[in-house]
C-alpha cells in the first residue's frame, strides 16, 4: 500500500531540490523509469525528461518553494492534491502559483504518471 501523503511530500521536495545531482537522484528514486509528466506547460517522459522539466521550473520560479496545500486524497493507486509555490516567507493563501496534481503510482510505489493543472499563475 502506497503512503500517498509521503509520496506527495517527496514529489514536492524534488521540485524544491536545487542541487542538480541530488535532484536527479530524487527523480530516479521517486519516478518509474518510463514515467510521464503532463501539465499545461509540459509533456515529458522518463527520468531525464522529468528532471529537465524540474530544472526549468526552478529557473523560471527562482526563489519559490513548493508546498502541499491541504490533504492528499487517494484511492486505487492514484492520488490528488493541491500545492502552492511562492517565496518561502509567503503565506500559502497568497502564493502566486497554485496547482492541482493527480499522481498514479506503480506496484512499487513509484510515480508512473503525473497529470498537473495550474489554478493560478503570474501574468
N, C-alpha and C positions, 0 to 999 in steps of 0.2 A: 504494500500500500504506500503510495507516494504522499509525503508530507508537502502539500502544495503551498502552504504558508512559508515553509522554509525554502522551497524551490523559488517562490516569488522573490524572497529576500535575496537569494543568491543571484537571481536573474538581474535584479536592480543593482546589486553590488558589481556585476560585470559592466553595467552602464557607467558606474562611478569609478571604475578602476582606470587610472590614468597611465600606469606603467604598462607599456605595450607587451612586454614579456609576461607579466603577471596576468594581463587581460587575456592573452592567447591561451594561457594555462586554464583560466577560469572558463573560457568558451569551450575548450576541449573537454573539460570535466562536466560541464553543465548541459551541453547540447549533443545530441546524437550526431554522428559523422555526416549524415545526409539531411540534417535539419534544415527547415526553411523558415524564413522570417519575411513577413509581408505586412506592410503598412502603407499609408498613402504616399510616402516618400521613398520607399524601398521595396525591393523584391529580390532577396538574396538567398543563397543556399550554401551549405557546408560551413565548416569552421572558418575558412579564410574569408568567405563572403560575409558571414555574421560579424567576425572580428573587424573587418574593414568598415562595415556599417557602424559598429560601435565607436570606432576611432573617428569616423567622420562626424558622428553625432556629438562626440565630445569636443571636437574642434568648433563645430557650429554653436554649441551651447557651453562654451568655455566658462568655467567657474560655477556651473549649475550642478546641483545634487539631485539625483532621482530618489524619490521616497514613495513608499507604499501609502495609499490613502484608503483607509477602511479595511474591511475583512476580505479575505480570499474566499470565493465561492467555488467549490469543486465537486465534481461527480464524474464517474466513469472515465477516469484518466484524463480529464480536462479541467481547467480552472479559468476563472475570470477575475480580474482585479483592476482597480484604478491606481494610477500613480500620478505624481506631480513632480515637476522639475523647475528649479529656480535656485537663486543664490542660497547658500546653506542657512543664512540667518533669517530668511524669509519664511513667514507663516505659510503653511501649505495652502490655505484658502486664497492666498494672494499670488500663488505660483503662476508665472506667465505661460507655462506649458503644462497641459494636463492631458492624460490619455487613459485609455481603457484597453487592456490586452487580454487575449484568450491564449492560453498555452495548452498544448496537448503533449502528454508525456508518453514515452515508450514503456515497455515492460520493465526496463531497468531504472525507471525514474528519471531519465534524462529527457530534455525537451526535444520533441520531434518537430513541432510546428509552433509558430507564433503568428497570431493574427492581431495586428495592432490598429487602434483607432485613435485619432487625435481630436480631443474635445475643445482644446484651446491652444492656440499658437500665437506668437508675437506677429504683428503685422509687418 
